[in-house]
Amino acid sequence: MTAQKPKLAMYWAASCGGCEVALANIHEAILEVDAHFDFMFCPCLLDTKKKDIEALADGEIFLTLFNGALRTEDNLEMAELLRRKSKVFVAFGSCAATGGIPALANHHGIASVLETVFCSAPGIDNPTRLIPGTSCQVPDGELELPAFLSRVLAVHEAVQVDYTMPGCPPEPEQIIAVVRHVASGAPLPPFGSLIGCSDRAVCDECAREKRNKLAPRLFRPFEAIPEPDWCLVEQGFSCLGSSTRGGCRALCPAANMPCTGCYGPLDRTADPGATALATLAAAVDPGSATGTDEAVLHARLKSALSGVADPLGTFYRYSLAATVVADRSKEAE
């Protein structure tokens, strides 16, 4: 009798779907996944139903890769269900790990988000300013939508997470490396570990030359074209590679794009935004302040830092749920 393969599940909560694309991007290595696991639940790839998961014994799924933040009651319900049914539960990707881009909504509150999306966003034609509710009566009965939670949550804020695999999305080679490690039967890392990433900075993986120069000011991406092969920070671009955990092979800087910090801070106990801000501030030439009028100095610094048009979205792009900086969600309760 053939031994039953351990079950593997993947779920998509409040996120863009890039984590599923990353899994598909392991290409022919997906056959290794099939060889070692019964890949039995992934709503965007497989037709397994929620009721099939509910019918499983607790802990019957060996490994669940849960991606996406928790935005709605449905997201929370699925996180609790899959946590209960799984032996190993992984927060997969930046949204699950620290809230990701969906958690930037915490700065505005639910009422503001709904008004923007359904009433005032460019291209919206909603003269009656109709905003969907959680239930609607129709001739055939009542239609229901899951309600928003009071704030977007990182997954660990609601259920116990065994491991966290950061990235927006995690890189395919990191995914298959983790799958191969689990399939080999080797001991798992200590509970709570970060997996599929490096303990060194993105800068350590970046091939761009460091010339030990200070930037005259910070630039927004549309203002200048970076010089190839030269450190983006030294050129004045808001690259967060020196304060971000590596594991991505510095793919964004290699493509002339600044690192945006998706693998998270090097120090898990530090405030990621403050760390990134300090790094960029140290990269800008302050000039001489001796004998300079205070108003002139303020104007000069304001101009030098104007390349960061959205500080919250720059320094807390992936981490706002976990850090809860400027969380205004209670205003909407």
ROBA-388663 format. One record per residue (C-alpha): x, y, z. Coordinates in steps of 0.001 Angstrom, whole numbers, padded with zeros to 6 digits, always signed. Example, Ala and Ser with C-alpha at 12.3 -4.5 7.8 and 13.67 -1.06 7.14 Angstrom:
REM residues 2
+012300-004500+007800 +013670-001060+007140 
//
This chain:
REM residues 333
+000000+000000+000000 +001412+003383-001049 +002063+005753+001849 -000161+008797+001866 +001657+012031+001020 +001518+014924+003507 -001059+017560+002609 -000047+021029+001414 -002388+024021+001317 -002072+027607+000144 -004560+030394+000756 -004976+033928-000583 -006437+036511+001814 -006100+040309+001381 -003338+040505-001201 -002717+040871-004928 -002170+037242-005925 +001551+037657-006563 +002379+034936-004029 +000488+032354-006110 +002317+033607-009200 +005620+033143-007344 +004669+029533-006586 +003827+028952-010248 +007176+030531-011145 +009093+027605-009687 +008315+026130-013138 +009175+022431-013527 +010049+022223-009825 +006274+022133-009246 +006656+018439-010098 +008780+018081-006958 +005951+019597-004957 +003585+017028-006466 +006048+014208-005777 +006346+015000-002079 +002989+016566-001186 -000703+016194-001798 -001242+019798-002916 -004908+019792-002052 -006084+023364-001366 -005366+026575-003278 -008542+028414-004359 -006981+030160-007362 -005435+026938-008716 -007544+024074-007390 -011272+023455-007000 -011181+022271-003388 -014004+023795-001339 -014033+025269+002130 -016274+022425+003266 -013531+019963+002262 -011145+021699+004658 -013733+021782+007417 -014170+018009+007058 -010492+017332+007787 -009261+016349+011208 -007409+019052+013121 -003739+019016+012107 -004373+016847+009038 -002791+019408+006695 +000957+019181+007172 +001908+022605+005727 -000138+025712+004961 +001307+028723+003148 -001053+031544+004121 -000589+034711+002100 -002367+038025+002435 -003305+040250+005334 -006561+039954+007268 -008940+042633+005982 -012381+040990+006330 -014206+038625+008645 -013853+035957+005948 -010054+036383+005913 -010004+035949+009688 -012296+032902+009573 -010081+031184+006984 -006924+031957+008965 -008454+030394+012074 -009728+027365+010125 -006430+026680+008360 -004451+027228+011542 -006577+024604+013270 -006250+022121+010410 -002481+022585+009917 +000557+021213+011709 +002862+023871+010247 +001420+027295+009460 +003552+029787+007512 +002851+033496+007076 +003826+033626+003414 +004785+036971+001895 +004847+040535+003168 +001080+040986+003513 +000731+037970+005789 +003947+038777+007666 +003424+042450+008478 +000202+043591+006776 +001773+044646+003499 +000336+047354+001283 -003304+046605+002310 -002430+047737+005849 -001703+051275+004638 -005490+051631+004837 -005116+051631+008635 -003931+055222+008353 -007297+056323+006987 -010023+054200+008577 -012781+052127+006993 -015208+054962+006198 -012545+056896+004286 -011445+053806+002345 -014997+052937+001257 -015768+056524+000294 -012616+056734-001808 -013090+053397-003566 -016806+053713-004349 -017383+057468-004553 -014381+059660-005251 -011720+057603-007021 -010958+058716-010621 -013325+057083-013103 -016057+056320-010557 -019645+057035-011725 -021728+056785-008557 -023988+059857-008355 -026041+058414-005470 -022837+057649-003540 -023952+054073-002929 -021562+052104-000731 -022053+048313-000433 -023313+046995+002880 -022780+043615+004477 -026248+042379+003484 -028827+043054+000797 -032333+041688+000398 -033191+040390-003087 -036222+038428-004388 -034401+035111-003897 -033269+035873-000367 -030506+037766+001389 -027075+038357-000096 -024213+038774+002337 -020705+040170+002109 -018063+039663+004807 -017631+042779+006933 -014353+044666+007216 -012376+044148+010394 -011788+047346+012338 -008213+047388+011026 -006045+045344+008669 -004110+042708+010624 -000905+040838+009997 -001713+037136+010348 +000270+036671+013569 -002003+039212+015255 -004892+036752+014987 -003473+033207+014963 -000255+031487+015941 +002288+031526+013126 +005010+028853+013133 +007255+030466+010527 +007363+033647+008466 +008560+033776+004863 +008864+037428+003791 +008907+039012+000351 +006544+040708-002066 +006428+038026-003226 +008931+035468-001895 +011385+034573-004636 +010758+031223-006424 +014181+029803-005600 +013535+030515-001916 +010154+028792-002152 +011516+025607-003665 +014436+025602-001203 +011954+025616+001689 +009811+022923+000052 +012875+020726-000515 +013993+021178+003083 +010598+020134+004419 +010354+017221+001959 +013807+015939+002950 +012652+015234+006474 +015424+017437+007903 +014689+019086+011269 +012585+022207+010967 +014009+025560+012109 +013221+026811+015616 +009630+027933+016123 +009089+031533+015066 +011996+031633+012603 +012148+033663+009432 +012627+031303+006478 +013421+031769+002790 +015530+034862+003409 +018974+036015+004463 +020240+037475+007725 +022241+040045+005762 +021101+043218+004028 +019991+043567+000412 +023040+045833-000017 +025257+042806+000592 +023660+041117-002423 +023748+044224-004618 +026474+044507-007256 +026233+048303-007555 +029407+050230-006788 +029710+052210-003552 +031687+055416-004141 +031335+056845-000629 +029581+059986-001835 +026674+061862-000309 +023654+062713-002456 +022809+066429-002916 +019135+065588-002327 +016634+062765-002658 +014944+062276-006030 +011570+060851-006913 +011808+058091-009562 +010428+060243-012397 +012918+063054-011790 +016070+061306-012943 +017371+058170-014621 +019852+056349-012375 +023394+055889-013569 +023974+052144-014157 +026121+050221-011693 +026365+053034-009095 +024682+052778-005685 +021166+054212-005932 +021275+055793-002469 +024469+057678-003305 +022665+058990-006404 +019818+060269-004231 +017155+057598-004758 +015154+056249-001816 +016598+052736-001848 +016066+050868+001428 +018502+048057+000693 +020856+048810+003581 +018058+048436+006161 +016200+045531+004495 +016753+041797+004931 +018172+040098+001852 +017299+036882+000059 +015978+038397-003162 +019394+038712-004863 +018824+042510-005053 +016630+042099-008129 +015059+045562-007921 +018352+047527-007777 +019660+045316-010578 +016724+046531-012674 +017410+050209-011801 +014614+050262-009222 +015228+051205-005575 +014602+048533-002938 +011263+049206-001254 +011868+046981+001767 +009562+044027+001116 +011718+041439+002914 +011413+043441+006121 +013935+044978+008516 +017184+043288+009430 +016382+043720+013123 +012931+042275+013862 +012719+044301+017077 +013483+047644+015420 +011000+050088+013942 +011421+049498+010186 +010380+053007+009186 +012699+054749+011621 +015595+052536+010510 +014982+053265+006830 +014536+056999+007475 +017801+057182+009403 +019605+055403+006579 +018371+057825+003916 +018920+060897+006088 +022557+059865+006552 +022980+059573+002783 +022076+063199+002027 +024727+065909+002130 +023638+068342+004862 +026002+071053+003678 +027517+073540+006074 +025208+074913+008749 +027750+077330+010215 +026368+080844+010172 +023306+079799+008193 +019967+081432+008981 +017507+078927+010496 +014830+079616+007878 +017337+079096+005067 +018564+075865+006643 +014992+074600+007030 +014196+075386+003392 +017359+073618+002243 +016587+070479+004235 +012970+070489+003082 +014120+070658-000536 +016709+067919-000001 +014108+065551+001461 +011287+066419-000953 +012049+063269-002921 +010120+061346-000252 +006654+062553-001204 +004855+059851+000805 +006799+059074+004003 +004256+056561+005295 +004102+054676+002012 +007877+054805+001673 +009013+053809+005156 +006050+051629+006219 +004941+050297+002839 +004863+046693+004032 +004897+046982+007809 +002144+049320+008990 -000040+046590+010499 +002838+045236+012560 +004107+048619+013725 +000709+050359+013997 +002246+053747+013266 -000386+056437+012668 -003198+053878+013023 -006443+055819+012698 -008741+052813+012338 -010531+053475+015634 -011964+056657+014149 -014115+054470+011888 -015492+052228+014644 
//
